[in-house]
């Protein structure tokens, strides 16, 4: 949960500064955040699948 809060905070900061950053930098930052959230989702999904299979 802490990772999700940190990701949302980082995304909020990046969206706030997106008007001041070049478009390629903003797109790279968005891709990094999206990747981080995808990894988090997959780890949580695998964890919950292991817990329910016990």
C-alpha positions, 0 to 999 in steps of 0.5 A: 500500500505504501508503494501505491501511495508513493506512486500516486504522490510521484505521479501528482508531482510529475503531473504538476510539473508536466507543464514545465517539462518537455513532452519526451521527459514527461512521457518517459516519467509516465512510462516509468510510473506505469511500469512501477504500478504494473510490477506492483499489480503483478506482485499483489496478484501473485501473492493473493493467488498463493494465499487463496490456494493454501 
